[in-house]
């Protein structure tokens, strides 16, 4: 008897068998030998290879199969630290011990010519996509996005991520920690969600959106849902421990359920980005460790790097630049504050090393531990100078150009790094931490901004080698390396969209070949700091200074280009521009060609001014709106998507129902401990506080509110078009003025870490007079903000 399955193959199809059988026969049209076709993602389920007769008795089933990873595809863990200089970890000659990183390096390979873009978001976009950061639309940071294709920070669908490709090829994919690649205006409940981690190919995300978060009061998301930390700082909570615990748990459970299924874990702690925050006990070992100053630090680190064989013979330690003060010229107050801030940074580094060590120890207990590849990138750029000349206990103030007198910091030194402080060390320590190189984070023209160490371990395929690999590599090379290790091709199309080619190249061969040379060319550009490398030669043009983002110098034609030959000059110590003008001219031309090819233009050196560039409207919003109305529950709205309440006048009215002294909680909160404002009820009494970098202005009612009421805050800005000017504040209840105060200055740039919300103060609180989220216990009708 001829079966139905056989009949459909000859093209006879009887309508009487119904839609279900028709669909089943269509699925058989693809031959098993053609499946899966990994060049086109996603793949359909496997074709039916059983037999279908008229009854089950003369039929044979065949379950549809999802695509699986190739045989022996490894688990992959990519660890990326933040704001770490080449000479900061003990593993690479720094003076901060990192024993867990030491152990991983002893089990694998160290790389000393690996490069990033010189700043976080672009580096991460390049890592995730395997394309240059401009091609991935991340020419600079999300908060500074502009309406040019290379600077929108909206990762194109033509540049599918490593997570997406591996997920569609049978991997579990997880992302923990920092996500600076979802545009702020897309990170609300309104979406869209296709550039969130779960839309970029990751099954699971637990972390924060933006460049940084408070480690004690993090602004957390689980997948696309805002969540609050499971404990408080008083109960010992720290984000790094929390995310490490979750990563270990998911990894162990996944392997228990599906031991053959490989995973990709992208583990991106906010460390070592400011605010530098770690449990107090981690500071003790570093008391007095940096009293010799930053020149001495560099000299010690350089000596150690040479002794460890990390630098080639003949490497020179580059001299102190004029923008770093000589340590011996500092007074006692300066040295006390500066060393304390560096001790705190070291504590954070040691704590981070410990937590990552817990993760790596758990990996060793997996059933396929030997087949787990760990790619540990020690920094997404060089050490950060964004703390300015003096450092700060309030990083948000520093980013707004506000410096606290050092004398005022002395009484706070014992609390540095603890809840309520947002520390960042002075730029002299950033210079020191980039030994032996010039410059710092953001300065893509020089190796101090773009060269970061890397360690790779894969017991099944890598024999440990104490001699470092010196192949010239870039962060775009990681994705093709992982794909080759997994046996997965880069697809031609993803979700029906033709893909741009990978611009990185695999360095898998370097695992077994110490002579592997890596890339022969690469361009660099951030904020007009630019460079071009080819065959050992490197042309550099330094343009902007990271600690003065309020200045846009322009005059690109006046930049002084330098020229270095890296095979003989590891640290960029000897400028050969005058000796080889033809070579310099050639590389400048090639930079221009690369800039055209990869979308670097237009150059834009504006720093803080780009924060004010209008961002895309929220989906469904009215262009040019001047009135914003929010219900209760409108929380976790990022600053880029919130009402523009800085440097202008506005009126805010909260309508609600209270029940006297029994009613409490936040009606509106915007910002965090660094800076912000909050309107709340304390035992029924309305309170409005404007936090100007810990200098609080408070307006308060006189009695509890009972019944329906409307509280109005009138903010009369006095600066015209001048940012950061003063304002007159008036608090009214049901149309009657109850309090008024004048502020001499207001926040000019950004409130920083936290977000806008109605009905609760999620994440980091604006003030410490209440514990977050301090939800409102009455009934909110709405909060209306009207711009003037």
C-alpha positions as CSV (number, residue, x, y, z in Angstrom):
1,X,0.0,0.0,0.0
2,X,1.4,3.4,-1.0
3,X,1.7,5.7,2.1
4,X,0.7,9.3,2.1
5,X,4.3,10.3,2.7
6,X,5.3,8.5,-0.5
7,X,2.4,10.1,-2.4
8,X,3.3,13.7,-1.5
9,X,6.8,13.1,-2.7
10,X,5.4,12.4,-6.2
11,X,3.3,15.5,-6.1
12,X,-0.2,14.0,-5.5
13,X,-2.0,15.7,-2.7
14,X,-5.6,15.0,-1.8
15,X,-7.5,17.9,-0.4
16,X,-9.6,15.6,1.7
17,X,-6.8,15.0,4.1
18,X,-7.1,18.5,5.7
19,X,-4.9,21.4,6.5
20,X,-2.8,19.7,9.2
21,X,-1.6,17.0,7.0
22,X,-1.0,19.4,4.1
23,X,1.3,21.5,6.4
24,X,3.0,18.4,7.5
25,X,3.8,17.3,4.0
26,X,5.1,20.8,3.1
27,X,7.6,20.5,5.9
28,X,9.0,17.4,4.2
29,X,9.9,19.3,1.1
30,X,13.3,20.2,2.6
31,X,15.7,17.3,2.4
32,X,17.4,16.2,5.6
33,X,20.8,16.4,3.9
34,X,20.2,20.2,3.3
35,X,19.4,20.9,6.9
36,X,20.6,22.9,8.7
37,X,21.7,25.6,6.4
38,X,23.7,27.7,8.8
39,X,24.2,30.4,6.2
40,X,20.6,31.6,6.6
41,X,19.3,32.2,10.2
42,X,17.0,31.4,11.8
43,X,16.6,27.8,10.5
44,X,13.2,26.0,10.4
45,X,12.7,22.8,12.3
46,X,14.2,19.8,10.7
47,X,12.3,18.2,7.9
48,X,10.0,15.2,8.7
49,X,11.8,11.9,8.0
50,X,9.1,9.5,9.2
51,X,6.3,7.9,7.4
52,X,2.6,8.9,7.4
53,X,0.1,6.2,6.5
54,X,-3.7,6.2,6.9
55,X,-3.3,5.1,10.6
56,X,-0.6,5.1,13.1
57,X,-0.2,1.4,12.6
58,X,1.4,1.8,9.2
59,X,3.1,5.1,10.1
60,X,6.4,6.0,11.8
61,X,7.0,9.2,13.8
62,X,9.9,11.6,13.6
63,X,10.1,14.4,16.1
64,X,11.1,17.8,14.6
65,X,14.5,18.9,15.8
66,X,15.8,22.4,16.6
67,X,19.2,23.4,15.3
68,X,22.0,22.2,17.5
69,X,25.5,23.5,17.9
70,X,28.2,21.7,16.0
71,X,29.9,18.8,17.8
72,X,32.4,19.8,20.4
73,X,31.4,23.5,20.2
74,X,32.8,25.0,23.4
75,X,31.1,26.9,26.2
76,X,32.2,30.5,25.8
77,X,32.6,33.1,28.6
78,X,33.5,36.6,27.6
79,X,34.5,38.8,30.6
80,X,34.9,42.5,30.0
81,X,36.1,44.9,32.7
82,X,35.6,48.6,32.5
83,X,38.1,51.5,32.7
84,X,41.2,49.4,33.5
85,X,44.6,50.6,32.4
86,X,47.3,48.3,30.9
87,X,49.4,48.6,34.0
88,X,46.9,48.3,36.8
89,X,46.3,44.5,37.3
90,X,49.1,42.6,39.0
91,X,48.8,40.0,36.2
92,X,50.1,42.6,33.7
93,X,52.7,44.3,36.0
94,X,50.3,46.6,38.0
95,X,50.5,47.2,41.7
96,X,47.0,45.9,42.5
97,X,47.2,42.1,43.1
98,X,44.8,40.1,41.0
99,X,45.4,36.4,42.0
100,X,42.3,35.1,40.3
101,X,43.3,36.6,37.0
102,X,46.9,35.3,37.6
103,X,45.5,31.8,37.9
104,X,43.5,32.1,34.7
105,X,46.6,33.4,32.9
106,X,48.6,30.5,34.2
107,X,46.1,28.1,32.6
108,X,46.1,29.9,29.2
109,X,47.6,32.8,27.2
110,X,48.3,36.4,27.9
111,X,47.9,38.9,25.0
112,X,49.8,42.3,25.2
113,X,48.9,43.9,21.9
114,X,45.1,43.7,22.1
115,X,43.2,46.9,21.3
116,X,39.8,48.5,22.1
117,X,38.2,51.6,20.8
118,X,39.2,53.7,23.8
119,X,35.7,54.1,25.3
120,X,33.1,51.7,26.6
121,X,29.9,51.7,24.5
122,X,31.8,51.6,21.1
123,X,34.1,48.9,22.3
124,X,31.2,46.8,23.4
125,X,29.3,47.3,20.1
126,X,32.5,46.2,18.2
127,X,32.9,43.2,20.5
128,X,29.2,42.1,20.1
129,X,29.1,42.6,16.3
130,X,32.6,41.9,15.0
131,X,32.3,45.2,13.0
132,X,34.1,48.5,13.6
133,X,32.2,50.6,16.1
134,X,31.1,53.2,13.5
135,X,29.7,50.5,11.3
136,X,27.8,49.3,14.3
137,X,26.4,52.8,14.7
138,X,28.3,53.4,17.9
139,X,30.8,56.0,16.9
140,X,30.5,57.4,20.4
141,X,28.3,56.9,23.5
142,X,24.5,56.6,23.6
143,X,24.0,59.7,25.8
144,X,26.0,61.7,23.2
145,X,24.2,60.2,20.1
146,X,23.5,62.4,17.1
147,X,21.4,61.8,14.0
148,X,24.2,60.4,11.8
149,X,24.2,56.7,10.8
150,X,27.5,56.0,12.6
151,X,26.6,57.9,15.7
152,X,22.9,57.0,16.4
153,X,24.0,54.1,18.7
154,X,21.1,52.1,17.1
155,X,22.9,48.8,16.2
156,X,21.7,48.0,12.7
157,X,20.0,44.7,11.9
158,X,22.7,44.2,9.2
159,X,25.2,43.6,12.0
160,X,23.8,40.7,13.9
161,X,25.6,40.1,17.2
162,X,27.6,37.1,18.4
163,X,24.7,36.3,20.8
164,X,22.2,36.2,17.9
165,X,24.4,34.0,15.7
166,X,25.2,31.5,18.5
167,X,21.7,31.4,19.8
168,X,20.3,30.5,16.3
169,X,23.0,27.8,16.1
170,X,22.0,26.0,19.3
171,X,23.7,27.9,22.1
172,X,22.2,29.2,25.3
173,X,23.1,32.9,25.5
174,X,23.2,35.1,28.7
175,X,24.3,38.7,29.4
176,X,25.1,39.9,32.9
177,X,26.0,43.4,34.1
178,X,26.6,46.4,31.9
179,X,24.6,47.2,28.8
180,X,25.6,50.5,27.2
181,X,24.3,49.5,23.8
182,X,20.5,50.1,24.2
183,X,19.7,53.7,23.3
184,X,18.2,55.4,26.4
185,X,15.2,56.6,24.5
186,X,14.4,52.9,23.7
187,X,14.8,51.7,27.2
188,X,11.3,52.5,28.5
189,X,8.2,50.3,28.8
190,X,7.2,51.7,25.4
191,X,10.1,50.0,23.7
192,X,11.0,49.0,21.1
193,X,12.9,46.0,22.5
194,X,14.9,44.9,19.5
195,X,18.0,46.6,20.8
196,X,17.8,45.3,24.3
197,X,20.0,42.3,25.1
198,X,17.0,39.9,24.6
199,X,16.4,41.5,21.2
200,X,20.1,41.3,20.3
201,X,20.2,37.5,20.6
202,X,20.6,36.9,24.3
203,X,18.1,34.5,26.0
204,X,18.6,36.2,29.4
205,X,19.8,39.6,30.7
206,X,20.3,40.7,34.2
207,X,22.0,44.0,34.7
208,X,21.8,47.8,34.0
209,X,21.4,50.0,31.0
210,X,23.8,52.9,30.6
211,X,27.5,53.6,31.3
212,X,27.4,53.0,35.0
213,X,25.2,52.4,38.0
214,X,25.5,52.6,41.8
215,X,26.7,49.2,43.0
216,X,24.6,49.5,46.2
217,X,21.5,50.9,44.6
218,X,21.7,49.6,41.0
219,X,19.1,50.5,38.4
220,X,18.4,46.8,37.4
221,X,16.5,45.0,34.7
222,X,15.8,41.4,34.3
223,X,15.3,40.8,30.6
224,X,13.1,43.9,29.8
225,X,11.4,44.3,33.2
226,X,12.7,46.7,35.9
227,X,13.5,44.9,39.1
228,X,14.7,46.1,42.5
229,X,17.7,44.6,44.3
230,X,16.9,41.6,46.5
231,X,18.5,43.3,49.5
232,X,19.7,46.6,50.8
233,X,23.2,48.0,51.4
234,X,22.6,47.7,55.1
235,X,22.0,44.0,54.5
236,X,25.3,43.6,52.6
237,X,24.0,44.0,49.1
238,X,26.4,44.7,46.2
239,X,25.6,44.3,42.6
240,X,28.8,42.5,41.7
241,X,28.1,39.7,44.2
242,X,24.4,39.5,43.1
243,X,25.2,39.2,39.4
244,X,27.9,36.6,40.0
245,X,25.6,34.5,42.1
246,X,23.0,34.6,39.4
247,X,25.5,33.8,36.6
248,X,26.8,30.8,38.6
249,X,23.3,29.5,39.3
250,X,22.1,29.7,35.7
251,X,25.2,28.1,34.4
252,X,25.0,25.2,36.8
253,X,21.3,24.6,36.3
254,X,21.6,24.8,32.5
255,X,24.3,22.2,32.5
256,X,22.3,20.0,34.8
257,X,19.3,20.1,32.5
258,X,21.1,20.0,29.1
259,X,24.8,19.1,29.6
260,X,25.4,18.8,25.9
261,X,24.2,22.3,25.1
262,X,26.9,24.9,25.0
263,X,26.4,28.4,26.3
264,X,27.7,31.9,25.7
265,X,28.0,34.0,28.8
266,X,28.8,37.7,28.4
267,X,29.9,38.8,31.9
268,X,30.3,42.6,32.0
269,X,30.5,44.0,35.5
270,X,30.4,47.7,35.9
271,X,33.8,47.5,37.6
272,X,36.0,49.3,37.3
273,X,34.0,52.2,36.1
274,X,33.1,54.9,38.6
275,X,31.5,55.1,41.1
276,X,34.4,53.0,42.6
277,X,32.5,51.2,45.4
278,X,33.4,48.1,47.3
279,X,32.8,46.7,50.8
280,X,35.0,48.6,53.3
281,X,37.1,45.6,54.4
282,X,38.7,45.5,50.9
283,X,40.4,48.8,51.5
284,X,42.5,47.7,54.5
285,X,45.3,45.9,52.6
286,X,46.0,49.0,50.5
287,X,46.4,51.6,53.3
288,X,49.6,53.4,52.5
289,X,50.3,51.4,49.3
290,X,50.3,54.4,47.0
291,X,51.9,57.0,49.3
292,X,54.9,57.3,47.0
293,X,52.8,58.9,44.3
294,X,51.9,58.3,40.7
295,X,55.4,58.7,39.2
296,X,56.7,56.1,41.6
297,X,53.7,53.8,40.7
298,X,54.7,54.0,37.0
299,X,58.3,53.3,37.6
300,X,57.5,50.3,39.8
301,X,54.9,49.0,37.3
302,X,57.3,49.4,34.4
303,X,60.1,47.6,36.2
304,X,57.7,44.7,37.1
305,X,56.4,44.6,33.5
306,X,59.9,44.2,32.2
307,X,60.8,41.6,34.7
308,X,57.7,39.6,33.9
309,X,58.6,39.6,30.2
310,X,55.5,41.5,29.3
311,X,57.4,44.2,27.4
312,X,60.0,43.7,24.7
313,X,63.6,44.6,25.4
314,X,64.2,48.3,24.7
315,X,60.8,49.5,25.7
316,X,60.9,53.0,27.2
317,X,58.7,54.4,30.0
318,X,57.1,57.5,28.5
319,X,57.6,60.6,30.6
320,X,55.1,62.5,32.8
321,X,53.0,64.9,30.6
322,X,52.4,68.6,31.6
323,X,48.7,67.8,32.5
324,X,49.8,65.6,35.4
325,X,51.3,67.5,38.4
326,X,54.5,66.4,39.9
327,X,53.7,64.4,43.1
328,X,56.4,66.2,45.1
329,X,54.6,69.6,44.4
330,X,51.4,68.5,46.1
331,X,50.4,69.6,49.6
332,X,49.4,67.3,52.5
333,X,45.6,67.7,51.8
334,X,46.1,66.8,48.1
335,X,48.2,63.7,48.8
336,X,45.9,62.5,51.5
337,X,42.8,62.8,49.3
338,X,44.5,61.4,46.2
339,X,46.0,58.4,47.9
340,X,42.7,57.5,49.6
341,X,40.9,57.6,46.3
342,X,43.5,55.3,44.7
343,X,43.3,52.9,47.7
344,X,39.6,52.8,47.2
345,X,40.0,52.0,43.5
346,X,42.5,49.2,44.3
347,X,39.9,47.8,46.8
348,X,37.3,47.7,44.1
349,X,39.7,46.0,41.8
350,X,40.6,43.4,44.4
351,X,37.0,42.8,45.2
352,X,36.2,42.4,41.5
353,X,39.0,39.9,41.0
354,X,37.6,37.9,43.9
355,X,34.1,37.8,42.6
356,X,35.2,36.8,39.0
357,X,37.3,34.2,40.7
358,X,34.1,32.7,42.2
359,X,32.7,32.5,38.7
360,X,35.8,30.8,37.3
361,X,35.9,28.3,40.1
362,X,32.4,27.3,39.4
363,X,33.3,26.8,35.7
364,X,35.8,24.1,36.8
365,X,33.0,22.1,38.3
366,X,31.1,21.8,35.0
367,X,30.9,18.4,33.3
368,X,32.5,19.9,30.3
369,X,34.9,22.3,32.1
370,X,37.8,21.4,29.8
371,X,35.7,22.5,26.8
372,X,35.0,26.0,28.1
373,X,36.8,28.9,26.5
374,X,37.2,32.0,28.6
375,X,38.1,35.3,26.9
376,X,38.9,37.8,29.6
377,X,39.3,41.4,28.3
378,X,40.9,43.5,31.0
379,X,39.2,46.8,30.3
380,X,37.1,48.3,27.5
381,X,39.5,51.2,27.3
382,X,42.4,52.6,29.2
383,X,42.3,54.0,32.7
384,X,39.9,56.9,33.1
385,X,40.9,60.5,33.7
386,X,37.3,61.6,34.1
387,X,37.8,62.3,37.8
388,X,39.7,65.4,36.7
389,X,42.8,66.9,38.4
390,X,41.5,66.3,42.0
391,X,39.3,63.3,41.8
392,X,35.9,63.4,43.4
393,X,33.5,61.9,45.9
394,X,30.6,62.8,43.6
395,X,31.3,61.7,40.1
396,X,28.1,63.2,38.8
397,X,29.2,66.6,40.0
398,X,32.6,66.2,38.3
399,X,30.9,65.2,35.0
400,X,28.9,68.4,35.3
401,X,32.1,70.4,35.8
402,X,31.6,70.9,39.5
403,X,34.6,70.4,41.8
404,X,34.3,70.1,45.5
405,X,37.1,71.8,47.5
406,X,39.5,69.2,48.8
407,X,39.3,70.5,52.4
408,X,35.6,69.5,52.4
409,X,36.5,66.0,51.5
410,X,38.9,65.3,54.4
411,X,36.1,64.5,56.9
412,X,34.6,62.1,54.4
413,X,37.7,60.0,53.7
414,X,36.7,57.1,56.0
415,X,33.4,56.7,54.0
416,X,34.9,56.6,50.5
417,X,33.5,53.8,48.4
418,X,30.5,53.3,50.7
419,X,26.8,53.9,50.1
420,X,26.2,57.6,49.4
421,X,29.6,58.3,47.9
422,X,30.4,58.2,44.2
423,X,34.2,58.3,44.0
424,X,36.6,58.6,41.1
425,X,40.3,59.0,41.5
426,X,42.4,62.0,40.0
427,X,43.7,61.8,36.5
428,X,47.2,61.4,37.7
429,X,46.4,57.8,38.7
430,X,44.9,57.1,35.3
431,X,48.1,58.2,33.7
432,X,50.0,56.0,36.1
433,X,47.8,53.0,35.5
434,X,48.4,53.1,31.8
435,X,52.1,52.4,32.2
436,X,54.1,52.4,30.0
437,X,51.9,54.3,27.6
438,X,50.9,57.9,27.0
439,X,47.4,59.2,27.5
440,X,44.2,57.7,28.9
441,X,40.6,56.6,28.2
442,X,38.9,58.4,25.3
443,X,42.2,59.2,23.6
444,X,41.9,56.7,20.8
445,X,45.0,58.2,19.1
446,X,47.4,56.7,21.6
447,X,47.8,53.3,23.2
448,X,47.0,54.6,26.7
449,X,43.5,54.9,25.5
450,X,43.2,51.8,23.3
451,X,45.6,49.0,24.4
452,X,44.1,46.6,27.0
453,X,45.4,43.2,28.2
454,X,43.6,40.0,27.4
455,X,43.8,36.5,28.7
456,X,42.3,33.4,26.9
457,X,41.9,30.0,28.5
458,X,40.5,26.8,26.9
459,X,41.9,23.7,28.5
460,X,40.8,21.4,25.7
461,X,42.7,23.4,23.0
462,X,45.2,25.7,24.6
463,X,48.5,24.7,26.2
464,X,49.5,27.3,28.8
465,X,52.4,29.5,27.8
466,X,54.0,32.1,30.1
467,X,55.4,34.0,27.2
468,X,52.8,36.5,26.1
469,X,51.3,36.5,22.6
470,X,52.2,39.8,20.8
471,X,49.8,39.6,17.8
472,X,48.3,42.9,16.9
473,X,44.6,42.3,17.6
474,X,41.4,44.4,17.9
475,X,38.2,43.8,19.8
476,X,36.4,43.2,16.4
477,X,38.5,40.0,16.1
478,X,36.8,38.3,19.1
479,X,33.5,37.4,17.3
480,X,35.1,35.7,14.3
481,X,37.5,33.8,16.7
482,X,34.6,32.5,18.8
483,X,32.6,31.5,15.6
484,X,35.6,29.6,14.3
485,X,36.1,27.9,17.6
486,X,32.4,26.9,17.6
487,X,32.5,25.7,14.0
488,X,29.7,28.2,13.1
489,X,29.9,30.4,10.0
490,X,28.8,34.0,9.9
491,X,25.4,33.8,8.2
492,X,24.7,35.6,4.9
493,X,21.2,36.6,6.1
494,X,19.7,36.9,9.6
495,X,15.9,37.2,9.9
496,X,15.8,37.7,6.1
497,X,18.3,40.7,6.3
498,X,21.5,40.5,4.3
499,X,24.5,40.9,6.7
500,X,27.4,43.2,6.4
501,X,30.6,41.2,6.4
502,X,32.6,40.8,9.6
503,X,35.5,43.3,9.7
504,X,37.3,41.3,12.4
505,X,39.5,38.3,11.7
506,X,39.9,35.2,13.7
507,X,43.0,34.8,15.9
508,X,42.2,31.2,16.7
509,X,45.5,30.2,15.1
510,X,47.4,32.1,17.8
511,X,46.3,29.6,20.4
512,X,48.8,27.1,18.9
513,X,51.1,29.4,16.9
514,X,53.1,31.9,19.0
515,X,54.4,33.6,15.8
516,X,50.8,34.5,14.7
517,X,51.0,38.2,13.7
518,X,47.4,39.3,13.8
519,X,46.0,42.4,11.9
520,X,48.1,44.4,9.5
521,X,45.9,47.5,9.7
522,X,43.3,49.2,11.9
523,X,41.9,52.6,12.3
524,X,40.9,54.3,15.7
525,X,38.7,57.3,16.3
526,X,36.8,58.7,19.4
527,X,35.9,62.4,19.8
528,X,38.3,63.3,16.9
529,X,41.2,61.6,18.7
530,X,42.3,59.4,15.8
531,X,45.0,57.0,14.6
532,X,45.9,54.6,11.8
533,X,48.0,51.5,12.1
534,X,49.6,49.5,9.3
535,X,52.4,47.0,9.2
536,X,53.9,48.3,12.4
537,X,53.6,52.0,11.7
538,X,51.1,54.1,13.6
539,X,50.1,57.7,12.9
540,X,48.4,59.5,15.8
541,X,46.5,62.8,16.2
542,X,45.4,63.7,19.8
543,X,42.6,66.2,19.7
544,X,40.5,66.4,22.9
545,X,41.1,66.1,26.6
546,X,38.7,63.8,28.5
547,X,38.5,65.8,31.7
548,X,37.3,68.9,29.8
549,X,34.3,67.7,27.8
550,X,32.9,71.2,27.9
551,X,35.5,72.3,25.3
552,X,35.2,71.6,21.6
553,X,38.4,72.9,20.1
554,X,37.5,72.4,16.4
555,X,40.4,73.3,14.1
556,X,41.1,69.7,13.1
557,X,43.5,70.9,10.5
558,X,45.8,72.2,13.2
559,X,46.2,68.8,15.0
560,X,49.8,67.8,15.4
561,X,50.2,64.3,13.9
562,X,52.8,61.9,15.4
563,X,54.4,58.8,13.9
564,X,55.6,55.6,15.7
565,X,57.1,52.3,14.6
566,X,55.8,49.9,17.1
567,X,58.0,46.8,16.4
568,X,60.9,49.0,17.8
569,X,58.8,51.2,20.1
570,X,56.2,49.3,22.1
571,X,55.2,52.3,24.2
572,X,55.0,55.0,21.6
573,X,57.9,56.9,23.1
574,X,59.8,58.1,20.0
575,X,57.9,60.3,17.5
576,X,59.3,59.8,14.0
577,X,57.1,62.3,12.2
578,X,60.0,64.6,11.3
579,X,62.2,61.7,10.1
580,X,59.6,60.0,7.9
581,X,57.2,62.7,6.6
582,X,56.3,60.5,3.6
583,X,55.2,57.6,5.7
584,X,53.1,60.0,7.9
585,X,51.4,61.5,4.9
586,X,50.7,58.0,3.6
587,X,49.1,56.9,6.8
588,X,47.0,60.1,7.1
589,X,45.7,59.4,3.6
590,X,44.9,55.9,4.6
591,X,43.1,57.1,7.7
592,X,40.9,59.3,5.5
593,X,40.2,56.3,3.2
594,X,39.2,54.2,6.3
595,X,37.1,57.0,7.6
596,X,35.2,57.1,4.4
597,X,34.8,53.3,4.2
598,X,33.7,52.7,7.8
599,X,31.6,55.8,8.4
600,X,33.8,57.8,10.7
601,X,32.8,61.2,9.2
602,X,31.6,63.7,10.2
603,X,34.2,64.2,12.9
604,X,32.6,65.7,16.0
605,X,34.6,66.9,19.0
606,X,31.8,68.3,21.0
607,X,31.7,66.9,24.5
608,X,29.0,67.9,26.9
609,X,27.4,70.0,24.1
610,X,26.3,66.8,22.5
611,X,24.2,65.8,25.5
612,X,21.8,68.6,24.5
613,X,21.4,67.3,20.9
614,X,17.7,66.3,20.6
615,X,17.2,62.6,20.7
616,X,14.5,60.7,18.8
617,X,11.0,61.1,20.3
618,X,9.6,58.2,22.2
619,X,7.3,56.0,20.1
620,X,3.9,57.6,19.8
621,X,5.0,60.9,21.5
622,X,4.1,64.2,20.1
623,X,7.0,66.1,18.5
624,X,7.7,69.4,20.3
625,X,5.5,68.5,23.2
626,X,5.5,70.9,26.2
627,X,3.2,69.0,28.5
628,X,4.0,65.6,30.0
629,X,1.4,63.6,31.9
630,X,2.3,60.5,33.8
631,X,0.3,58.0,35.8
632,X,1.5,56.1,38.9
633,X,3.8,53.3,37.8
634,X,5.7,55.3,35.2
635,X,9.1,54.5,36.7
636,X,12.6,53.7,35.4
637,X,12.4,56.2,32.6
638,X,16.0,57.1,31.5
639,X,17.1,60.7,31.5
640,X,17.3,60.8,27.7
641,X,13.6,59.9,27.6
642,X,12.3,62.0,30.5
643,X,10.9,65.5,30.5
644,X,13.7,68.1,29.8
645,X,13.7,69.8,33.3
646,X,17.1,71.4,33.3
647,X,18.1,74.9,32.2
648,X,14.6,76.0,31.8
649,X,11.4,76.9,33.7
650,X,8.6,74.4,34.4
651,X,5.7,73.6,36.6
652,X,4.9,70.2,38.1
653,X,1.5,69.4,39.5
654,X,0.8,66.1,41.4
655,X,-2.9,65.2,41.9
656,X,-3.5,62.5,44.5
657,X,-5.6,61.4,47.4
658,X,-4.0,61.2,50.8
659,X,-5.1,60.0,54.2
660,X,-3.4,62.4,56.6
661,X,-0.3,61.3,58.5
662,X,-0.8,57.7,57.3
663,X,0.2,58.6,53.8
664,X,3.8,58.6,52.7
665,X,6.0,57.9,49.7
666,X,7.4,59.4,46.5
667,X,5.1,61.2,44.1
668,X,8.0,62.0,41.6
669,X,11.7,61.4,41.7
670,X,14.3,62.2,39.1
671,X,18.0,61.4,39.4
672,X,20.0,59.9,42.3
673,X,22.3,60.7,45.2
674,X,24.7,62.5,43.0
675,X,22.1,65.0,41.8
676,X,18.4,65.1,41.3
677,X,15.0,66.1,42.7
678,X,12.2,64.5,44.5
679,X,8.6,65.3,45.6
680,X,7.3,63.1,48.4
681,X,5.0,62.9,51.4
682,X,6.6,62.4,54.9
683,X,3.8,61.4,57.4
684,X,1.4,63.1,55.1
685,X,3.4,66.4,54.8
686,X,4.5,67.3,51.2
687,X,8.3,67.8,50.7
688,X,10.2,68.9,47.6
689,X,14.0,68.6,47.6
690,X,16.4,69.6,44.9
691,X,19.7,67.8,45.3
692,X,22.5,70.0,43.8
693,X,25.4,67.6,44.2
694,X,24.7,66.9,47.9
695,X,23.7,70.6,48.5
696,X,20.0,70.2,49.1
697,X,17.3,72.8,48.8
698,X,14.1,71.7,50.5
699,X,10.6,73.2,50.5
700,X,8.1,71.7,52.9
701,X,4.4,72.0,53.7
702,X,3.0,72.7,57.2
703,X,0.5,69.9,57.8
704,X,-0.6,66.4,56.5
705,X,-2.8,66.3,53.5
706,X,-6.2,64.5,53.9
707,X,-8.4,63.8,50.8
708,X,-8.0,64.9,47.2
709,X,-5.2,67.4,46.7
710,X,-2.9,69.0,44.1
711,X,0.7,69.8,45.0
712,X,2.4,72.2,42.6
713,X,6.1,73.0,42.3
714,X,7.0,76.0,40.2
715,X,10.6,76.1,39.0
716,X,11.4,79.6,37.6
717,X,14.8,79.4,35.9
718,X,16.8,82.6,35.9
719,X,19.6,81.8,33.4
720,X,18.0,82.3,30.0
721,X,20.1,80.2,27.7
722,X,23.0,79.9,30.2
723,X,23.2,76.4,31.7
724,X,23.4,75.8,35.4
725,X,22.0,79.2,36.5
726,X,19.9,79.8,39.6
727,X,16.1,79.4,40.0
728,X,13.2,80.4,42.2
729,X,11.3,77.5,43.7
730,X,7.7,77.7,44.9
731,X,5.7,75.0,46.6
732,X,1.9,75.3,46.5
733,X,-0.9,73.1,47.8
734,X,-4.3,73.4,46.2
735,X,-3.3,76.7,44.7
736,X,-2.0,78.2,48.0
737,X,1.7,79.0,48.3
738,X,3.3,77.3,51.3
739,X,7.0,77.6,50.8
740,X,9.5,79.4,48.5
741,X,13.3,79.4,48.2
742,X,15.9,80.6,45.8
743,X,18.8,78.5,44.4
744,X,22.0,80.1,43.3
745,X,22.8,77.3,40.8
746,X,21.1,74.3,39.3
747,X,22.4,71.1,37.6
748,X,23.6,72.1,34.1
749,X,24.2,68.8,32.4
750,X,22.8,65.5,33.7
751,X,21.5,64.1,36.9
752,X,23.5,61.0,36.1
753,X,23.1,57.5,37.3
754,X,19.4,57.1,38.0
755,X,16.1,57.7,36.2
756,X,12.7,59.5,36.3
757,X,9.7,57.9,37.9
758,X,6.2,58.5,39.4
759,X,5.0,56.7,42.5
760,X,8.4,55.4,43.7
761,X,12.1,56.2,43.7
762,X,13.6,53.1,42.2
763,X,17.3,52.3,42.2
764,X,19.5,54.9,43.9
765,X,17.5,57.4,46.0
766,X,17.7,61.1,45.3
767,X,18.3,61.7,49.1
768,X,19.0,59.6,52.0
769,X,16.1,60.8,54.1
770,X,14.1,57.8,53.0
771,X,14.9,54.2,51.8
772,X,14.1,53.4,48.2
773,X,11.9,52.7,46.5
774,X,9.6,54.4,49.1
775,X,6.4,53.8,47.1
776,X,3.5,56.2,47.5
777,X,0.8,54.7,49.8
778,X,-2.0,57.0,48.7
779,X,-3.7,57.0,45.3
780,X,-2.1,59.1,42.5
781,X,-4.3,60.5,39.7
782,X,-1.4,61.8,37.7
783,X,1.7,64.0,37.7
784,X,1.7,66.7,35.0
785,X,4.9,68.6,34.0
786,X,4.5,71.7,31.9
787,X,7.4,73.4,30.2
788,X,7.6,77.1,30.0
